[in-house]
Amino acid sequence: MVFRPRDLASRMAARRKPDDGYLRETFSLPRDQARLRARDFLKRYPKAAYMSAVESWRELPGGDIEFTMRRLASAD
């Protein structure tokens, strides 16, 4: 059986504990727009209060960037 990276990503996503307290948003944008979107997200939800971060990212064949941002649901 031939495995593709997408298959591995799907298996790993299925293993992720769904109730870990983080909210996740996934975006697929051209590089410049992806950079602006990530900066806006981190400005809106600062790391100190929301533990915000870029959880994962990858470059798609067309040159777009697919990335997942995560943050806590609310600040302490």
Secondary structure, 3 states (H helix, E strand, C coil): CCCCHHHHHHHHHHHCCCCCCEEEEEEEECHHHHHHHHHHHHHHCCHHHHCCEEEEEEECCCCCEEEEEEEECCCC
